[in-house]
Amino acid sequence: MHTANYKRFPDLPSRTGHKKQKKRRAALSPSQIQPTELIVADRPAADVAPPSGVPEQLLGTDRASLLRKLLPWAHKGGLTILDQGLISGSNFLISVLLARWLTAEQYGAYAIAFGFFVLLQLVYQSLVLEPMSVFGGSTYRNNLRGYFASLLWIHVILSLAIFLVFGATAGVSRLLGQTAGMPGALAGVTIASPCVLFFWMARRSFYLELSPNQAVVGAFVYSSFVLSALWIFYQHRLLSAFTAFVLIAIGSLGTGSFLMLRLRLTLRPEGPRPPTRTVWRQHWRYGAWALMGCFASWVPANMFYPILGSFGTMAQSGQLKALMNLTLPLEQTKAALSMLLLPYAAGVQDARDAAKARTLSLRMTLLGVGIAIAYWALIIPFDRPLFHLLYSGRYMEVAHHIPLVAVGSIFWSAAYGPALALRGMKSPALVFAAYIFAAMASLAIGVPATWAFGLTGGIWGNNIADIASFAAVSFLLYRKLKGNPRRASESKLDAAFSQES
């Protein structure tokens, strides 16, 4: 069948035959002809069938076009998951190795100090990293070099505050005569925290350019250095809670500096550096809501452990934790993909294209659901052998609850798309509102259910939160996208950010 590549012009009739089209093309200059569309000669252009089938209609594109778009994103997504896997896996190995190599007192001090770092991580994630993905993908996407310069000053100021607060805490601990390595552990986390957070900021910077390959290199270098250094210190009997944190600090600072240098060579100066005070105000307005959203989502995910311990036994709390551990790989995967997708979503929302925003939200929702269904389809058929492998034969009496846990996990994954879209719209307040509603629904239904049915009620308490989260974020996103296409993705926060920029 003969085909011709050319661009249709609006002055051509929609049902012009091939011969007439050929004459019109001959009258055009070569520069006017652009090979952008494939037209079948024996079939009029207007008769070309639109995308058919449920997947094509939902996603707004044909299957071939979808495949062409999917392959690059699958490659980037695979690298993103590898990056997160290297960091999470190395942190898990560090924790296991320190548990084996340190004394019980030293490891206890490390665990307490690390708990303080987890709190810092939550705050830094909300105030710096997540807003960086949003504003770097929208407001400052054409001036990333200047934006990063302002972010570095913000990091320096926060690092100084961390150093003063935790350094004073370590000093007080030493003056009070605490032993078992606690002053050293606090001193170690004082040194390590700014370095690790700087490394995370450097890794995340590459996701603004949708280029996770450099982040993977950094994660590999960091993991290799820290694990090797820990082994060397253990062999020479130099390992303690303090030296463990110092080695983590050295690995983080060195790798973060290497990544920042690569980023500096990649980005070109395209404008003046935005005032640090302006950037901080933008991050604070966004991050304060994001931080409250984190706490709101934390409530239903963690409150049923003490509730089960109060209404039942501590053993039931352990059973619930053993079940919920199976959701952690899925959560790590979604966290990794958020680093890649959030800057992209912010750029789409910044373009004020409501139709494209709706399509992107639907695709991210289907992505979350698809990943969750595929994951649980692999886990559920092997529930009992998997429990036996993970827990050495313990908790086998609750393995049959895994499908029930999967139900809530799938709904929580479905909420991933709408929540990410709202964050990209600079509307973390709406995400917070949805999570607060879910937490209230979870406690209102889950607490009586836990009292009446024990572990099963506790699982349903979590599931109610997941179902309510999906319903709430979907409703709020629908309300936000409804109406005028230009105003669909605007918000009061967005207007304030635009004025300050």
C-alpha positions as CSV (number, residue, x, y, z in Angstrom):
1,M,0.0,0.0,0.0
2,H,1.4,3.4,-1.0
3,T,1.9,5.9,1.8
4,A,3.0,9.5,1.9
5,N,4.4,11.5,4.8
6,Y,3.3,15.1,5.0
7,K,1.5,17.5,7.3
8,R,-2.2,18.2,6.7
9,F,-3.0,21.9,6.2
10,P,-6.3,23.5,7.4
11,D,-7.2,24.8,4.0
12,L,-7.4,21.2,2.6
13,P,-10.9,19.7,2.6
14,S,-11.3,16.9,5.1
15,R,-12.3,14.3,2.4
16,T,-10.0,15.3,-0.4
17,G,-8.8,12.3,-2.6
18,H,-5.3,11.2,-2.9
19,K,-4.8,12.6,-6.5
20,K,-6.0,16.1,-5.5
21,Q,-3.9,16.0,-2.4
22,K,-0.9,15.1,-4.5
23,K,-1.5,18.1,-6.8
24,R,-1.7,20.4,-3.9
25,R,1.5,19.1,-2.5
26,A,3.3,19.6,-5.8
27,A,2.3,23.3,-5.6
28,L,3.9,23.7,-2.2
29,S,7.5,24.6,-1.7
30,P,9.7,21.8,-0.1
31,S,10.1,23.9,3.1
32,Q,6.3,23.9,3.6
33,I,6.2,20.1,3.7
34,Q,6.8,18.5,7.1
35,P,7.0,14.7,7.6
36,T,5.0,14.6,10.8
37,E,2.0,12.4,10.1
38,L,1.5,9.1,8.2
39,I,-1.6,9.1,5.9
40,V,-2.9,6.0,4.1
41,A,-3.5,6.8,0.4
42,D,-6.4,4.5,-0.1
43,R,-8.3,6.0,2.9
44,P,-9.4,9.6,3.3
45,A,-7.8,11.4,6.2
46,A,-11.1,12.1,8.0
47,D,-11.9,8.4,8.0
48,V,-8.8,7.5,10.1
49,A,-10.3,5.8,13.1
50,P,-9.7,7.5,16.5
51,P,-8.1,5.4,19.3
52,S,-10.5,2.6,20.2
53,G,-10.7,0.2,23.1
54,V,-11.0,0.9,26.8
55,P,-7.3,1.4,27.5
56,E,-6.9,3.8,24.6
57,Q,-10.0,5.8,25.5
58,L,-9.0,6.1,29.2
59,L,-5.4,7.2,28.4
60,G,-6.3,9.5,25.5
61,T,-3.8,7.9,23.0
62,D,-3.5,4.9,20.7
63,R,-1.6,1.8,21.7
64,A,1.5,2.5,19.5
65,S,1.9,6.0,20.7
66,L,1.4,4.8,24.3
67,L,4.2,2.2,23.8
68,R,6.6,4.8,22.4
69,K,6.0,7.0,25.5
70,L,6.0,4.2,27.9
71,L,9.5,2.8,27.1
72,P,11.5,5.9,28.1
73,W,9.5,6.3,31.2
74,A,9.9,2.6,32.1
75,H,13.7,3.0,31.7
76,K,13.7,6.1,33.9
77,G,11.4,4.4,36.4
78,G,13.6,1.4,36.6
79,L,16.7,3.6,37.3
80,T,14.7,5.5,40.0
81,I,13.7,2.3,41.7
82,L,17.3,1.1,41.5
83,D,18.5,4.3,43.1
84,Q,16.0,4.0,45.9
85,G,16.8,0.4,46.3
86,L,20.5,1.0,46.7
87,I,19.9,3.7,49.4
88,S,17.2,1.7,51.3
89,G,19.2,-1.6,50.9
90,S,22.4,-0.1,52.2
91,N,20.6,1.6,55.1
92,F,19.1,-1.8,56.0
93,L,22.4,-3.6,55.7
94,I,24.1,-0.9,57.9
95,S,21.5,-1.4,60.6
96,V,21.9,-5.2,60.5
97,L,25.7,-5.1,60.5
98,L,25.8,-2.6,63.3
99,A,23.4,-4.8,65.3
100,R,25.8,-7.7,64.9
101,W,29.1,-5.8,65.3
102,L,28.3,-3.3,68.1
103,T,27.6,-4.1,71.7
104,A,24.0,-4.0,72.8
105,E,24.5,-0.7,74.6
106,Q,26.3,0.9,71.7
107,Y,23.6,-0.3,69.2
108,G,20.9,1.0,71.5
109,A,22.5,4.4,71.6
110,Y,22.8,4.3,67.8
111,A,19.1,3.4,67.5
112,I,18.0,6.3,69.7
113,A,20.2,8.8,67.9
114,F,19.0,7.4,64.5
115,G,15.4,8.0,65.7
116,F,16.2,11.7,66.1
117,F,17.5,11.7,62.5
118,V,14.3,10.1,61.2
119,L,12.4,13.1,62.7
120,L,14.8,15.5,61.0
121,Q,14.4,13.6,57.7
122,L,10.6,14.1,57.9
123,V,10.9,17.8,58.5
124,Y,13.6,18.2,55.8
125,Q,11.6,16.2,53.3
126,S,8.5,18.4,53.8
127,L,10.2,21.8,53.9
128,V,13.0,21.3,51.4
129,L,12.9,18.2,49.2
130,E,9.2,17.9,48.3
131,P,8.9,21.7,47.6
132,M,12.1,21.5,45.6
133,S,10.5,18.9,43.3
134,V,7.4,21.1,42.9
135,F,9.0,24.5,42.3
136,G,11.9,23.1,40.5
137,G,9.5,21.5,38.0
138,S,7.3,24.6,37.6
139,T,8.2,28.1,38.9
140,Y,12.0,27.8,38.5
141,R,12.3,25.2,35.8
142,N,14.0,27.8,33.5
143,N,16.4,29.0,36.2
144,L,17.4,25.8,38.0
145,R,21.0,27.0,38.6
146,G,20.0,30.1,40.4
147,Y,17.3,28.2,42.3
148,F,19.8,25.6,43.6
149,A,22.1,28.4,44.7
150,S,19.4,29.7,47.0
151,L,18.6,26.2,48.2
152,L,22.2,25.7,49.2
153,W,22.0,28.7,51.4
154,I,18.8,27.4,53.0
155,H,20.6,24.1,53.6
156,V,23.5,25.8,55.2
157,I,21.2,27.7,57.6
158,L,19.2,24.6,58.5
159,S,22.5,22.7,59.0
160,L,23.8,25.3,61.4
161,A,20.6,25.1,63.4
162,I,20.9,21.3,63.5
163,F,24.5,21.5,64.6
164,L,23.7,23.9,67.4
165,V,20.7,22.0,68.7
166,F,22.1,18.5,68.5
167,G,25.6,19.6,69.5
168,A,24.1,21.1,72.7
169,T,22.1,17.9,73.3
170,A,25.3,15.8,73.1
171,G,27.1,18.2,75.4
172,V,24.3,18.1,78.0
173,S,24.3,14.2,77.7
174,R,28.0,14.1,78.4
175,L,27.7,16.6,81.4
176,L,24.9,14.4,82.9
177,G,27.3,11.5,82.9
178,Q,25.3,9.3,80.5
179,T,27.3,6.3,79.4
180,A,26.8,3.4,77.0
181,G,27.9,5.6,74.1
182,M,24.9,8.0,74.1
183,P,26.9,11.3,74.0
184,G,29.0,9.9,71.2
185,A,26.0,8.8,69.3
186,L,24.4,12.2,69.6
187,A,27.6,13.8,68.5
188,G,27.7,11.5,65.5
189,V,24.2,12.3,64.4
190,T,25.1,16.0,64.8
191,I,27.9,15.6,62.3
192,A,26.1,13.2,60.0
193,S,22.6,14.8,59.6
194,P,23.7,17.9,57.6
195,C,25.9,15.7,55.3
196,V,23.2,13.1,54.7
197,L,20.5,15.7,54.0
198,F,22.9,17.5,51.6
199,F,23.4,14.1,49.8
200,W,19.7,13.6,49.5
201,M,19.2,17.1,48.1
202,A,22.0,16.5,45.5
203,R,20.4,13.2,44.4
204,R,16.9,14.7,44.1
205,S,18.2,17.6,42.0
206,F,18.8,15.3,39.1
207,Y,15.2,14.3,39.1
208,L,14.2,17.8,38.2
209,E,15.9,17.1,34.8
210,L,14.2,13.7,34.7
211,S,17.8,12.2,34.7
212,P,18.0,9.5,37.5
213,N,21.1,7.9,36.0
214,Q,23.4,10.3,37.8
215,A,21.5,9.7,41.1
216,V,22.0,5.9,40.6
217,V,25.8,6.5,40.3
218,G,25.8,8.5,43.5
219,A,23.8,5.9,45.4
220,F,26.2,3.2,44.3
221,V,29.3,5.1,45.3
222,Y,27.8,6.0,48.7
223,S,26.6,2.5,49.4
224,S,30.0,0.9,48.4
225,F,32.0,3.4,50.4
226,V,30.0,3.3,53.7
227,L,29.7,-0.5,53.8
228,S,33.4,-1.0,53.0
229,A,34.5,1.6,55.5
230,L,32.3,0.0,58.2
231,W,33.9,-3.4,57.6
232,I,37.4,-1.9,57.8
233,F,36.6,-0.1,61.0
234,Y,35.1,-3.3,62.5
235,Q,38.2,-5.3,61.5
236,H,40.5,-2.8,63.3
237,R,38.1,-2.6,66.3
238,L,37.4,1.1,65.7
239,L,33.7,0.8,65.2
240,S,31.3,2.5,67.6
241,A,28.0,4.5,67.3
242,F,30.0,7.7,66.9
243,T,32.4,6.4,64.2
244,A,29.5,4.7,62.3
245,F,27.8,8.1,62.0
246,V,31.1,9.8,61.0
247,L,31.6,7.3,58.2
248,I,28.1,7.8,57.0
249,A,28.8,11.6,57.1
250,I,32.0,11.2,55.0
251,G,30.3,9.1,52.4
252,S,27.3,11.4,52.1
253,L,29.4,14.6,52.0
254,G,31.8,13.2,49.4
255,T,29.1,11.7,47.1
256,G,26.9,14.8,47.5
257,S,29.7,17.1,46.5
258,F,30.5,15.0,43.5
259,L,26.9,15.1,42.4
260,M,26.6,18.8,42.9
261,L,29.7,19.3,40.8
262,R,28.2,17.2,38.0
263,L,25.0,19.2,38.3
264,R,26.9,22.5,38.1
265,L,28.6,21.5,34.9
266,T,25.3,20.4,33.4
267,L,23.2,23.5,34.2
268,R,23.7,26.8,32.5
269,P,23.0,30.2,34.2
270,E,19.7,31.4,32.7
271,G,18.8,34.2,35.1
272,P,19.6,35.9,38.3
273,R,19.6,33.9,41.5
274,P,16.2,34.3,43.3
275,P,16.4,35.8,46.7
276,T,16.9,33.2,49.4
277,R,14.2,34.8,51.6
278,T,11.7,34.5,48.7
279,V,12.5,30.8,48.1
280,W,12.3,30.0,51.8
281,R,8.8,31.7,52.1
282,Q,7.6,29.6,49.1
283,H,9.0,26.4,50.6
284,W,7.6,27.2,54.1
285,R,4.1,28.0,52.8
286,Y,4.1,24.7,50.8
287,G,6.1,22.6,53.3
288,A,4.1,23.5,56.4
289,W,1.0,21.9,54.9
290,A,3.1,19.0,53.5
291,L,4.5,18.4,57.0
292,M,1.1,18.4,58.6
293,G,0.0,16.0,55.8
294,C,2.8,13.6,56.8
295,F,1.7,13.6,60.4
296,A,-2.0,13.1,59.4
297,S,-1.1,10.1,57.3
298,W,1.1,8.8,60.1
299,V,-1.8,8.6,62.6
300,P,-3.8,5.7,61.0
301,A,-0.6,3.9,59.9
302,N,0.8,3.7,63.4
303,M,-1.9,4.2,66.0
304,F,-3.4,0.7,65.8
305,Y,-0.2,-0.8,67.3
306,P,-0.7,0.8,70.7
307,I,-4.5,0.4,70.4
308,L,-4.1,-3.4,69.8
309,G,-1.7,-3.5,72.7
310,S,-4.3,-1.9,75.0
311,F,-7.4,-3.8,73.9
312,G,-5.6,-7.1,73.3
313,T,-2.0,-8.2,73.8
314,M,1.4,-6.9,72.7
315,A,1.6,-10.1,70.7
316,Q,-1.2,-8.8,68.5
317,S,0.7,-5.6,67.9
318,G,3.6,-7.7,66.7
319,Q,1.3,-9.7,64.4
320,L,0.0,-6.5,62.8
321,K,3.6,-5.2,62.3
322,A,4.6,-8.6,60.8
323,L,1.7,-8.2,58.3
324,M,2.3,-4.5,57.5
325,N,6.0,-5.2,56.8
326,L,5.0,-6.7,53.5
327,T,3.7,-3.3,52.3
328,L,7.2,-1.7,52.7
329,P,8.7,-2.7,49.3
330,L,5.6,-1.2,47.7
331,E,5.9,2.0,49.7
332,Q,9.6,2.3,48.8
333,T,8.7,1.9,45.1
334,K,6.1,4.6,45.2
335,A,8.5,6.9,47.1
336,A,11.1,6.4,44.4
337,L,8.7,7.1,41.6
338,S,7.5,10.3,43.4
339,M,11.0,11.7,43.0
340,L,10.7,11.3,39.2
341,L,7.0,12.1,38.7
342,L,6.4,15.0,41.0
343,P,8.6,17.5,39.1
344,Y,6.9,16.3,35.8
345,A,3.4,16.7,37.3
346,A,4.3,20.2,38.6
347,G,5.4,21.2,35.1
348,V,2.1,19.9,33.6
349,Q,0.0,21.7,36.2
350,D,2.1,24.9,35.6
351,A,1.1,24.8,31.9
352,R,-2.6,25.4,32.9
353,D,-3.8,22.6,30.7
354,A,-6.7,21.1,32.5
355,A,-7.3,18.3,29.9
356,K,-3.6,17.2,30.1
357,A,-3.8,17.5,33.9
358,R,-6.8,15.1,34.1
359,T,-5.0,12.6,31.8
360,L,-1.8,12.7,33.8
361,S,-3.8,12.2,37.1
362,L,-5.6,9.2,35.6
363,R,-2.3,7.7,34.3
364,M,-0.6,8.1,37.7
365,T,-3.6,6.5,39.4
366,L,-3.6,3.6,37.1
367,L,0.2,3.3,37.6
368,G,-0.2,3.1,41.4
369,V,-3.0,0.6,41.1
370,G,-1.2,-1.5,38.5
371,I,2.0,-1.7,40.6
372,A,0.0,-2.7,43.7
373,I,-2.0,-5.4,41.9
374,A,1.1,-6.9,40.3
375,Y,3.0,-6.9,43.6
376,W,0.2,-8.6,45.6
377,A,-0.4,-11.0,42.8
378,L,3.1,-12.2,43.4
379,I,2.9,-12.2,47.2
380,I,-0.6,-13.7,48.0
381,P,-0.1,-17.2,46.3
382,F,3.0,-17.7,48.4
383,D,1.8,-16.2,51.7
384,R,2.6,-19.0,54.0
385,P,6.0,-20.0,52.5
386,L,6.9,-16.3,52.5
387,F,6.0,-15.8,56.2
388,H,8.0,-18.9,57.0
389,L,11.0,-17.6,55.2
390,L,10.8,-14.1,56.7
391,Y,10.0,-15.0,60.3
392,S,11.5,-18.5,60.7
393,G,8.1,-20.1,61.2
394,R,6.7,-17.4,63.5
395,Y,3.4,-15.6,62.9
396,M,2.1,-18.4,60.7
397,E,-1.3,-18.1,62.4
398,V,-1.9,-14.7,60.8
399,A,-0.6,-15.4,57.3
400,H,-4.2,-15.8,56.0
401,H,-4.8,-12.1,56.7
402,I,-2.4,-11.0,53.8
403,P,-5.2,-10.6,51.2
404,L,-7.0,-8.3,53.7
405,V,-3.9,-6.2,54.0
406,A,-3.6,-6.2,50.2
407,V,-7.1,-4.6,49.9
408,G,-6.1,-1.5,51.9
409,S,-2.7,-1.3,50.1
410,I,-4.3,-1.2,46.7
411,F,-6.6,1.6,47.7
412,W,-3.7,3.5,49.2
413,S,-1.8,3.0,46.0
414,A,-4.8,4.3,44.1
415,A,-4.7,7.5,46.1
416,Y,-1.1,8.0,44.9
417,G,-2.0,9.5,41.6
418,P,-4.6,12.2,42.8
419,A,-2.4,13.1,45.8
420,L,0.7,13.6,43.6
421,A,-1.4,15.7,41.2
422,L,-2.6,17.9,44.0
423,R,1.0,18.3,45.2
424,G,2.0,19.3,41.7
425,M,-0.7,21.9,41.8
426,K,0.9,23.4,44.9
427,S,-2.1,22.4,46.9
428,P,-0.6,20.4,49.9
429,A,-3.4,21.9,52.0
430,L,-5.9,19.8,50.2
431,V,-3.8,16.6,50.6
432,F,-3.7,17.4,54.3
433,A,-7.5,17.9,54.4
434,A,-7.9,14.5,52.7
435,Y,-5.6,12.7,55.2
436,I,-7.2,14.3,58.2
437,F,-10.6,13.1,57.0
438,A,-9.1,9.6,56.5
439,A,-7.6,9.6,59.9
440,M,-10.8,10.6,61.6
441,A,-12.8,8.0,59.6
442,S,-10.2,5.4,60.5
443,L,-10.3,6.1,64.2
444,A,-14.0,6.4,64.3
445,I,-14.6,3.0,62.8
446,G,-11.3,1.2,63.5
447,V,-11.1,1.7,67.3
448,P,-14.5,0.0,68.0
449,A,-13.7,-2.6,65.4
450,T,-10.3,-3.3,67.1
451,W,-12.1,-3.6,70.5
452,A,-14.6,-6.0,69.1
453,F,-12.6,-8.1,66.6
454,G,-8.9,-7.7,67.7
455,L,-6.4,-8.0,64.9
456,T,-8.9,-8.2,62.2
457,G,-10.5,-4.9,63.4
458,G,-7.0,-3.3,63.5
459,I,-6.4,-4.3,59.9
460,W,-9.8,-2.8,58.9
461,G,-8.9,0.3,60.7
462,N,-5.9,0.8,58.4
463,N,-8.0,-0.2,55.4
464,I,-10.7,2.4,56.2
465,A,-8.0,5.1,56.2
466,D,-6.7,3.9,52.8
467,I,-10.2,3.8,51.2
468,A,-11.1,7.2,52.7
469,S,-7.8,8.7,51.5
470,F,-8.5,7.6,48.0
471,A,-12.1,8.9,48.0
472,A,-11.1,12.2,49.6
473,V,-8.1,13.0,47.3
474,S,-10.1,12.0,44.2
475,F,-13.0,14.2,45.2
476,L,-10.8,17.2,46.0
477,L,-8.9,16.8,42.7
478,Y,-12.1,16.6,40.7
479,R,-13.4,19.8,42.4
480,K,-10.1,21.5,41.6
481,L,-10.0,20.5,38.0
482,K,-13.7,21.3,37.4
483,G,-14.5,24.6,35.7
484,N,-12.6,26.9,33.6
485,P,-9.5,25.1,32.0
486,R,-7.2,28.1,32.7
487,R,-8.3,28.4,36.3
488,A,-8.5,24.6,37.0
489,S,-4.9,24.3,38.2
490,E,-4.6,27.6,39.9
491,S,-4.8,28.2,43.7
492,K,-4.3,30.9,46.2
493,L,-0.9,29.5,47.1
494,D,0.0,29.4,43.4
495,A,-1.0,33.1,43.0
496,A,1.1,34.0,46.0
497,F,4.1,32.2,44.7
498,S,3.8,33.9,41.3
499,Q,3.6,37.3,42.9
500,E,6.7,36.7,45.0
501,S,8.7,35.3,42.1
